[in-house]
Amino acid sequence: MFHHVKDLQFNARVSRPDPRLANLLLEQFGGENGELAAAMQYFTQAFGAKQPHPDKYDMLMDIATEEFSHLEIVGATIQMLLKGVNGELKDAAEQSEIMVSMNGKAEKESVIHSALLANPQFPLITGGGPTLRNSQGVPWCATYIHSNGDLTVDLRSNLASESRAKLVYEHLMKFTDDPYVKETLSFLMTREVTHYKMFEAALNSIQPNFPPGVLAADPRYVQNVYNLSDGTVRGPWNEGEMKGMGQEFIYIENPLEQVQQTEGQTILTKDFSDAITATEELNKDMSALKSAEVKRTDPEGVAQWSTYESVIN
């Protein structure tokens, strides 16, 4: 159940109209890294987390709801940055100033002309308000959402989402000198960092959480790192210990030779039978663990999402 409070989480303010910045801010309103995408991503992920991880369900719903709050802040800021566009549009339509502007003959700079140049959809479609499109006019799309049904995978997706959103706000701050707008963008950027740390802590609280899913990696191939480009650069990503796996990387200097000698890695010189047996046992154990985790929280009989407590005054 949602209850809307009309006061913003952060009091967005704007010193003066700026249609060009309003257009850029659409990236955080209807863009792939924006607030609506984040809200819907966490909202949909929460459904699958309700039974096996009710504590994470609570966290996801809290953050999703805050993202809707941020969407409102961004939308309000866009609306204020377009202050005057709606009224000027009505007046400009009568004076045909839009056509003059489009013909390149306008001598007087005005908000409506700026809005037209920044994004023709402002005066032509939205009437001087925010719309669920990005700065290029591409409509918001559900393909922006990453919800895979495995909470450890979803949380890793969320870490990436918060990182991207933080970077967008960082870039947006470069395009305005309005101190009030910068203050709003700084608040929104900072909340991305907070959410990142919340998701990081939630992921670490789920053990085991690697590898994602249920099945373990095949021991015959997991250590191999292939030299597939000219020039050899070595580092902790292709040499030394594979962190947390108790194994070391095996660097294949000549992948073509290795593939030919092993007939496409079907004939291996090393005996992996013990490791494969151990992996199969681990897969059985993890399958039973994950299955029991969900079944344990599934209620018997009629399923209901909420349990209401009666309050008698």
KEMI-147454 format. One record per residue: x, y, z of N, C-alpha, C in turn; residue in three letters. Coordinates in pm, whole numbers, padded with zeros to 5 digits, always signed. Example, Ala and Ser with C-alpha at 12.3 -4.5 7.8 and 13.67 -1.06 7.14 Angstrom:
<nodes>
+01319-00569+00780+01230-00450+00780+01320-00330+00780ALA
+01285-00225+00708+01367-00106+00714+01290+00003+00787SER
</nodes>
This chain:
<nodes>
+00085-00118+00000+00000+00000+00000+00089+00123+00000MET
+00066+00209-00095+00143+00333-00104+00058+00449-00053PHE
+00122+00538+00017+00057+00660+00064+00144+00778+00024HIS
+00090+00863-00060+00171+00972-00114+00166+01094-00023HIS
+00285+01145+00009+00299+01270+00083+00350+01375-00015VAL
+00281+01485-00027+00312+01581-00133+00441+01658-00109LYS
+00491+01660+00013+00621+01723+00038+00732+01633-00015ASP
+00828+01692-00085+00938+01616-00141+01034+01570-00033LEU
+01102+01458-00060+01204+01409+00032+01317+01511+00046GLN
+01348+01580-00064+01446+01689-00064+01382+01807-00136PHE
+01387+01922-00078+01316+02038-00134+01389+02091-00257ASN
+01346+02046-00373+01408+02089-00499+01379+02236-00524ALA
+01483+02308-00566+01470+02450-00598+01548+02482-00725ARG
+01503+02587-00793+01565+02629-00920+01573+02780-00922VAL
+01686+02835-00960+01702+02981-00964+01636+03042-01087SER
+01645+02973-01199+01596+03031-01324+01566+02917-01423ARG
+01482+02942-01522+01453+02840-01622+01578+02799-01700PRO
+01583+02673-01737+01696+02622-01816+01649+02499-01893ASP
+01583+02519-02007+01530+02406-02084+01636+02306-02128PRO
+01757+02353-02153+01861+02262-02198+01897+02162-02086ARG
+01909+02211-01965+01936+02122-01853+01816+02033-01826LEU
+01696+02087-01844+01575+02006-01825+01578+01885-01918ALA
+01623+01907-02041+01631+01797-02136+01732+01692-02092ASN
+01848+01737-02042+01949+01643-01994+01897+01564-01874LEU
+01819+01629-01789+01766+01562-01670+01667+01451-01703LEU
+01615+01454-01825+01525+01345-01866+01595+01209-01860LEU
+01727+01208-01866+01800+01082-01854+01771+01016-01719GLU
+01750+01098-01615+01722+01043-01483+01573+01030-01456GLN
+01492+01071-01553+01347+01057-01540+01297+00938-01621PHE
+01331+00935-01749+01284+00827-01835+01395+00753-01906GLY
+01520+00767-01858+01633+00700-01921+01664+00566-01859GLY
+01756+00492-01920+01785+00356-01876+01856+00350-01741GLU
+01922+00457-01701+01988+00461-01571+01915+00550-01472ASN
+01791+00586-01504+01717+00682-01425+01643+00624-01306GLY
+01569+00713-01240+01502+00676-01115+01385+00580-01137GLU
+01310+00596-01245+01200+00502-01270+01253+00362-01293LEU
+01361+00351-01370+01420+00220-01396+01464+00155-01265ALA
+01529+00233-01178+01574+00179-01050+01455+00136-00965ALA
+01354+00221-00956+01237+00189-00875+01170+00061-00921ALA
+01150+00047-01051+01083-00072-01103+01171-00195-01091MET
+01301-00179-01102+01391-00293-01088+01384-00350-00946GLN
+01396-00265-00847+01395-00313-00709+01256-00361-00669TYR
+01154-00296-00723+01016-00334-00694+00987-00475-00745PHE
+01029-00505-00867+01003-00638-00923+01092-00744-00859THR
+01214-00708-00823+01302-00804-00756+01246-00845-00620GLN
+01175-00754-00556+01125-00780-00420+01028-00897-00415ALA
+00950-00918-00521+00852-01026-00519+00917-01162-00496PHE
+01025-01189-00569+01093-01316-00555+01166-01332-00424GLY
+01196-01220-00357+01269-01225-00231+01177-01241-00111ALA
+01045-01223-00130+00951-01219-00017+00956-01342+00071LYS
+00955-01461+00011+00950-01584+00091+01088-01626+00143GLN
+01188-01640+00056+01317-01689+00108+01394-01585+00187PRO
+01375-01456+00156+01453-01351+00222+01361-01234+00259HIS
+01274-01251+00357+01181-01144+00392+01249-01015+00437PRO
+01367-01027+00496+01440-00907+00537+01489-00828+00415ASP
+01532-00900+00312+01577-00833+00189+01457-00777+00112LYS
+01344-00845+00123+01220-00793+00063+01189-00655+00121TYR
+01200-00643+00252+01175-00516+00319+01271-00409+00268ASP
+01399-00444+00255+01499-00349+00207+01470-00306+00064MET
+01441-00402-00024+01415-00371-00164+01293-00280-00179LEU
+01188-00308-00103+01069-00225-00113+01096-00083-00060MET
+01175-00073+00047+01210+00059+00100+01288+00140-00003ASP
+01388+00077-00065+01470+00149-00162+01390+00180-00288ILE
+01307+00086-00332+01223+00111-00450+01132+00231-00426ALA
+01074+00239-00306+00986+00350-00274+01064+00481-00271THR
+01187+00478-00219+01269+00599-00220+01303+00641-00363GLU
+01323+00543-00451+01353+00577-00590+01234+00647-00655GLU
+01111+00604-00620+00993+00677-00669+00995+00821-00616PHE
+01041+00839-00491+01053+00973-00435+01153+01055-00515SER
+01263+00991-00554+01364+01061-00634+01311+01095-00772HIS
+01229+01007-00828+01166+01036-00957+01082+01163-00947LEU
+01013+01177-00834+00932+01297-00812+01019+01422-00801GLU
+01134+01409-00736+01226+01523-00724+01279+01564-00861ILE
+01318+01464-00941+01368+01494-01076+01259+01557-01161VAL
+01138+01500-01154+01027+01555-01232+00994+01697-01192GLY
+00995+01724-01061+00968+01860-01014+01075+01957-01062ALA
+01200+01913-01061+01310+01998-01106+01297+02029-01254THR
+01265+01927-01333+01244+01948-01478+01132+02048-01500ILE
+01021+02031-01427+00907+02121-01443+00947+02265-01412GLN
+01024+02284-01305+01067+02420-01270+01167+02476-01369MET
+01252+02391-01424+01348+02437-01525+01278+02479-01654LEU
+01155+02431-01673+01076+02466-01791+00972+02573-01759LEU
+00992+02642-01647+00898+02745-01605+00878+02848-01717LYS
+00754+02871-01750+00722+02970-01853+00701+02911-01991GLY
+00745+02787-02011+00732+02728-02145+00586+02714-02184VAL
+00502+02667-02093+00362+02643-02125+00291+02772-02164ASN
+00307+02876-02082+00242+03002-02111+00296+03068-02236GLY
+00429+03063-02252+00489+03124-02370+00450+03049-02496GLU
+00429+02918-02481+00389+02839-02596+00256+02886-02650LEU
+00162+02912-02559+00030+02959-02602+00041+03092-02675LYS
+00125+03181-02618+00143+03313-02677+00221+03303-02809ASP
+00324+03220-02809+00407+03207-02927+00329+03146-03043ALA
+00235+03058-03010+00158+02995-03117+00077+03100-03192ALA
+00024+03200-03118-00055+03304-03182+00034+03397-03265GLU
+00156+03420-03218+00244+03512-03288+00331+03444-03393GLN
+00318+03311-03402+00397+03232-03497+00547+03245-03473SER
+00584+03273-03347+00726+03288-03316+00801+03155-03330GLU
+00729+03044-03307+00795+02914-03320+00843+02895-03464ILE
+00757+02929-03559+00795+02913-03699+00912+03005-03733MET
+00912+03125-03677+01023+03216-03700+01152+03156-03647VAL
+01143+03097-03527+01261+03036-03467+01312+02921-03551SER
+01218+02841-03602+01259+02724-03679+01319+02766-03813MET
+01281+02883-03861+01338+02932-03986+01469+03005-03963ASN
+01509+03015-03837+01637+03078-03806+01634+03229-03811GLY
+01514+03292-03804+01505+03437-03818+01480+03508-03685LYS
+01470+03431-03576+01440+03493-03447+01559+03571-03396ALA
+01536+03691-03353+01642+03773-03297+01632+03777-03145GLU
+01516+03751-03090+01496+03760-02946+01501+03622-02883LYS
+01594+03603-02788+01604+03476-02718+01488+03466-02620GLU
+01425+03351-02613+01314+03332-02519+01317+03189-02469SER
+01245+03162-02361+01240+03029-02302+01182+02929-02400VAL
+01078+02969-02472+01014+02874-02564+01109+02836-02676ILE
+01190+02931-02725+01286+02899-02829+01393+02805-02776HIS
+01436+02830-02653+01536+02742-02591+01482+02602-02574SER
+01356+02593-02533+01294+02461-02514+01283+02388-02646ALA
+01248+02462-02752+01234+02400-02883+01367+02345-02931LEU
+01474+02420-02907+01606+02375-02949+01657+02261-02863LEU
+01627+02267-02733+01674+02162-02642+01605+02030-02669ALA
+01475+02035-02690+01397+01913-02712+01263+01953-02773ASN
+01241+01931-02901+01115+01971-02965+00992+01911-02898PRO
+01009+01800-02823+00894+01739-02758+00839+01824-02644GLN
+00922+01909-02585+00873+01994-02477+00756+02081-02525PHE
+00773+02160-02630+00661+02242-02674+00560+02169-02762PRO
+00602+02062-02829+00515+01999-02927+00432+01884-02871LEU
+00483+01816-02768+00414+01698-02716+00377+01711-02570ILE
+00472+01753-02487+00448+01750-02342+00391+01880-02287THR
+00386+01985-02367+00331+02110-02317+00414+02174-02208GLY
+00542+02149-02209+00629+02210-02109+00636+02136-01979GLY
+00649+02005-01983+00659+01924-01863+00743+01801-01887GLY
+00777+01726-01781+00858+01604-01798+00778+01492-01862PRO
+00845+01405-01928+00781+01289-01990+00875+01171-01979THR
+00819+01051-01980+00900+00930-01961+00974+00893-02089LEU
+01065+00984-02125+01156+00964-02236+01293+01010-02192ARG
+01396+00962-02261+01529+01011-02227+01558+01141-02302ASN
+01679+01191-02292+01712+01320-02351+01709+01319-02503SER
+01706+01201-02563+01696+01188-02708+01554+01160-02754GLN
+01460+01158-02661+01320+01134-02695+01281+00988-02703GLY
+01371+00897-02664+01339+00754-02668+01253+00718-02548VAL
+01135+00656-02570+01046+00625-02459+01108+00526-02360PRO
+01069+00540-02235+01113+00447-02131+01072+00306-02170TRP
+01157+00208-02136+01132+00071-02181+01163-00027-02068CYS
+01081-00131-02054+01100-00230-01947+01225-00314-01967ALA
+01286-00308-02085+01411-00382-02104+01525-00324-02020THR
+01503-00206-01961+01603-00149-01871+01611-00227-01740TYR
+01510-00309-01711+01497-00373-01581+01572-00506-01578ILE
+01649-00528-01471+01721-00653-01451+01667-00720-01325HIS
+01593-00827-01346+01536-00903-01234+01542-01049-01273SER
+01637-01122-01210+01668-01257-01255+01615-01369-01167ASN
+01550-01335-01056+01493-01438-00970+01593-01502-00875GLY
+01719-01466-00885+01820-01510-00789+01870-01385-00719ASP
+01848-01377-00589+01874-01252-00518+02020-01210-00526LEU
+02112-01305-00525+02254-01266-00531+02287-01205-00668THR
+02223-01255-00772+02241-01197-00906+02177-01058-00910VAL
+02055-01047-00857+01985-00919-00857+02063-00812-00780ASP
+02117-00850-00666+02191-00752-00586+02316-00704-00659LEU
+02381-00795-00732+02498-00753-00811+02455-00658-00924ARG
+02339-00685-00983+02286-00593-01085+02259-00456-01023SER
+02211-00456-00900+02178-00330-00834+02303-00248-00802ASN
+02411-00317-00767+02537-00246-00745+02580-00172-00872LEU
+02563-00239-00985+02599-00176-01113+02503-00061-01144ALA
+02374-00080-01116+02274+00024-01144+02302+00150-01064SER
+02331+00133-00935+02359+00248-00850+02488+00318-00895GLU
+02586+00240-00940+02711+00298-00988+02687+00384-01111SER
+02609+00332-01205+02581+00408-01328+02502+00535-01297ARG
+02401+00523-01211+02318+00639-01178+02401+00747-01109ALA
+02491+00704-01020+02578+00800-00951+02662+00877-01052LYS
+02713+00806-01153+02797+00868-01253+02718+00968-01338LEU
+02592+00935-01371+02509+01027-01449+02487+01157-01373VAL
+02454+01146-01245+02436+01268-01165+02565+01350-01159TYR
+02675+01281-01148+02805+01348-01145+02827+01428-01273GLU
+02791+01368-01386+02806+01438-01514+02706+01554-01525HIS
+02583+01534-01478+02482+01639-01488+02524+01765-01413LEU
+02593+01747-01302+02634+01861-01221+02732+01951-01297MET
+02796+01899-01401+02890+01978-01480+02817+02077-01573LYS
+02687+02053-01594+02615+02130-01695+02526+02239-01635PHE
+02546+02271-01507+02470+02378-01447+02556+02455-01347THR
+02529+02584-01337+02594+02664-01234+02490+02715-01134ASP
+02368+02662-01145+02262+02697-01051+02289+02626-00919ASP
+02318+02701-00812+02354+02637-00684+02242+02552-00627PRO
+02117+02592-00651+02005+02514-00599+01993+02380-00671TYR
+02009+02383-00802+02001+02259-00879+02118+02167-00844VAL
+02236+02226-00828+02352+02145-00789+02329+02078-00655LYS
+02265+02149-00564+02236+02095-00432+02144+01974-00443GLU
+02043+01985-00529+01950+01874-00550+02022+01754-00613THR
+02102+01781-00714+02174+01673-00782+02273+01607-00688LEU
+02335+01684-00601+02430+01629-00505+02359+01536-00406SER
+02240+01576-00364+02162+01490-00275+02129+01358-00343PHE
+02080+01365-00465+02041+01244-00538+02162+01155-00565LEU
+02274+01217-00602+02396+01141-00625+02441+01069-00497MET
+02433+01138-00385+02476+01080-00258+02390+00962-00217THR
+02260+00970-00245+02171+00859-00211+02204+00733-00291ARG
+02260+00750-00412+02304+00634-00490+02416+00562-00415GLU
+02505+00638-00353+02615+00578-00277+02561+00501-00157VAL
+02462+00561-00089+02401+00494+00026+02338+00362-00015THR
+02263+00365-00123+02197+00243-00170+02299+00137-00211HIS
+02407+00181-00273+02514+00088-00311+02563+00012-00188TYR
+02590+00085-00081+02642+00021+00040+02537-00069+00105LYS
+02411-00033+00094+02304-00119+00147+02297-00251+00070MET
+02303-00242-00062+02300-00364-00145+02425-00449-00120PHE
+02538-00384-00105+02662-00455-00079+02653-00533+00053GLU
+02601-00468+00156+02587-00534+00286+02486-00649+00278ALA
+02379-00629+00204+02278-00734+00189+02336-00856+00118ALA
+02416-00832+00014+02480-00942-00058+02574-01019+00032LEU
+02653-00947+00110+02749-01013+00200+02679-01092+00310ASN
+02556-01056+00342+02483-01127+00448+02425-01259+00401SER
+02428-01282+00270+02379-01409+00213+02498-01499+00188ILE
+02507-01608+00259+02619-01701+00243+02566-01844+00226GLN
+02622-01918+00129+02718-01873+00027+02648-01789-00079PRO
+02721-01700-00142+02663-01619-00249+02744-01625-00378ASN
+02841-01718-00384+02923-01732-00504+02953-01878-00529PHE
+02944-01923-00655+02902-01846-00772+02752-01822-00771PRO
+02704-01726-00849+02561-01701-00854+02485-01826-00898PRO
+02364-01840-00851+02284-01956-00887+02309-02072-00794GLY
+02293-02193-00847+02303-02314-00765+02424-02399-00802VAL
+02450-02414-00930+02554-02506-00975+02694-02446-00962LEU
+02788-02529-00919+02928-02487-00908+02993-02487-01047ALA
+03104-02417-01060+03177-02413-01187+03243-02547-01214ALA
+03257-02582-01341+03322-02706-01381+03472-02694-01354ASP
+03529-02781-01270+03671-02769-01232+03768-02788-01347PRO
+03722-02843-01459+03810-02866-01573+03845-02737-01646ARG
+03761-02636-01632+03779-02516-01715+03786-02385-01636TYR
+03752-02387-01510+03733-02262-01436+03863-02186-01416VAL
+03978-02255-01411+04105-02186-01382+04171-02125-01505GLN
+04127-02166-01623+04194-02124-01745+04168-01978-01781ASN
+04274-01908-01814+04264-01771-01866+04339-01771-01999VAL
+04272-01722-02106+04328-01734-02240+04387-01603-02290TYR
+04505-01610-02349+04568-01495-02411+04510-01478-02551ASN
+04409-01393-02562+04334-01381-02688+04353-01247-02757LEU
+04461-01177-02724+04491-01052-02792+04642-01032-02796SER
+04687-00950-02892+04829-00924-02904+04880-00848-02782ASP
+04998-00885-02739+05055-00821-02620+05010-00894-02495GLY
+05102-00921-02407+05071-00994-02284+05079-00900-02165THR
+04968-00882-02100+04962-00801-01978+04915-00892-01866VAL
+05000-00908-01766+04967-00994-01654+04924-00911-01534ARG
+04835-00968-01455+04785-00899-01337+04705-00995-01252GLY
+04645-00948-01143+04570-01036-01053+04445-01095-01117PRO
+04412-01052-01237+04298-01109-01309+04336-01231-01393TRP
+04467-01258-01408+04505-01375-01488+04626-01449-01430ASN
+04666-01415-01309+04774-01489-01243+04755-01486-01092GLU
+04812-01584-01027+04798-01592-00883+04668-01657-00841GLY
+04629-01632-00718+04512-01699-00661+04381-01642-00714GLU
+04287-01732-00743+04150-01691-00773+04084-01665-00637MET
+04064-01542-00606+04021-01504-00472+03896-01580-00427LYS
+03909-01643-00310+03796-01711-00250+03768-01849-00306GLY
+03854-01899-00397+03827-02028-00459+03934-02133-00427MET
+04040-02092-00360+04143-02188-00323+04216-02248-00440GLY
+04218-02180-00554+04287-02227-00674+04364-02110-00734GLN
+04450-02142-00831+04524-02037-00899+04490-02037-01047GLU
+04498-01920-01106+04475-01908-01249+04580-01987-01326PHE
+04536-02045-01437+04629-02108-01531+04627-02026-01659ILE
+04739-01965-01690+04745-01876-01807+04779-01956-01931TYR
+04689-01954-02029+04710-02026-02156+04769-01927-02256ILE
+04901-01935-02274+04971-01840-02362+04929-01857-02507GLU
+04912-01983-02551+04874-02010-02690+04743-02088-02692ASN
+04629-02018-02692+04498-02085-02686+04473-02178-02806PRO
+04517-02137-02926+04494-02220-03044+04564-02354-03030LEU
+04687-02352-02986+04762-02475-02966+04695-02562-02860GLU
+04649-02500-02751+04584-02576-02644+04455-02642-02692GLN
+04376-02570-02771+04250-02625-02822+04277-02741-02918VAL
+04378-02726-03002+04411-02832-03097+04464-02957-03026GLN
+04549-02937-02929+04608-03051-02857+04503-03127-02775GLN
+04403-03055-02725+04302-03120-02641+04176-03156-02719THR
+04183-03137-02856+04067-03162-02942+03943-03091-02888GLU
+03961-02960-02876+03850-02879-02828+03822-02902-02681GLY
+03927-02928-02604+03921-02948-02459+03834-03068-02419GLN
+03834-03168-02507+03763-03293-02476+03859-03401-02428THR
+03988-03383-02455+04089-03478-02409+04188-03401-02322ILE
+04180-03418-02192+04264-03344-02099+04368-03436-02037LEU
+04487-03385-02020+04596-03466-01965+04582-03487-01814THR
+04522-03394-01747+04506-03404-01602+04380-03481-01567LYS
+04386-03562-01462+04270-03638-01415+04186-03550-01322ASP
+04065-03517-01365+03976-03432-01287+03863-03512-01221PHE
+03871-03644-01222+03759-03726-01175+03721-03695-01030SER
+03820-03679-00942+03788-03650-00801+03723-03512-00788ASP
+03776-03416-00862+03720-03281-00855+03578-03277-00911ALA
+03553-03353-01017+03419-03357-01076+03321-03423-00979ILE
+03364-03530-00914+03279-03596-00815+03244-03502-00701THR
+03345-03428-00654+03322-03333-00545+03226-03222-00589ALA
+03239-03179-00714+03151-03075-00766+03008-03125-00775THR
+02990-03248-00821+02856-03306-00830+02789-03316-00694GLU
+02868-03353-00593+02814-03359-00456+02777-03220-00406GLU
+02862-03123-00438+02833-02986-00399+02706-02935-00465LEU
+02687-02970-00593+02567-02929-00664+02442-02986-00597ASN
+02448-03114-00556+02334-03176-00488+02304-03105-00356LYS
+02411-03076-00281+02393-03010-00152+02333-02870-00169ASP
+02385-02794-00267+02335-02659-00290+02192-02661-00342MET
+02160-02759-00427+02024-02770-00478+01926-02795-00365SER
+01963-02887-00274+01877-02918-00160+01863-02796-00068ALA
+01974-02725-00048+01973-02609+00039+01883-02499-00016LEU
+01899-02467-00143+01820-02360-00205+01673-02396-00211LYS
+01645-02524-00244+01506-02569-00251+01440-02562-00114SER
+01512-02609-00012+01457-02609+00124+01435-02467+00174ALA
+01522-02376+00132+01512-02237+00174+01379-02176+00131GLU
+01339-02208+00008+01213-02155-00044+01094-02231+00015VAL
+01103-02364+00016+00990-02444+00065+00961-02417+00212LYS
+01065-02389+00287+01049-02366+00430+00962-02244+00459ARG
+00965-02149+00368+00888-02026+00390+00756-02025+00315THR
+00726-02129+00238+00598-02137+00168+00491-02184+00266ASP
+00386-02108+00286+00281-02149+00380+00199-02265+00323PRO
+00149-02347+00413+00060-02456+00372-00082-02401+00356GLU
-00158-02467+00270-00297-02426+00250-00306-02300+00165GLY
-00403-02216+00200-00427-02093+00123-00309-01998+00139VAL
-00256-01952+00028-00144-01857+00032-00198-01715+00043ALA
-00136-01636+00127-00171-01494+00135-00044-01414+00153GLN
-00043-01298+00093+00078-01217+00091+00100-01145+00224TRP
-00007-01098+00284+00004-01018+00406-00073-01081+00520SER
-00026-01057+00640-00096-01097+00761-00135-00970+00836THR
-00264-00947+00844-00314-00824+00902-00338-00843+01051TYR
-00293-00746+01128-00319-00748+01271-00432-00651+01303GLU
-00534-00704+01366-00649-00620+01399-00614-00527+01514SER
-00650-00402+01499-00624-00303+01603-00761-00251+01650VAL
-00791-00277+01774-00920-00233+01830-00895-00121+01929ILE
-00953-00006+01900-00936+00110+01989-01044+00109+02096ASN
</nodes>
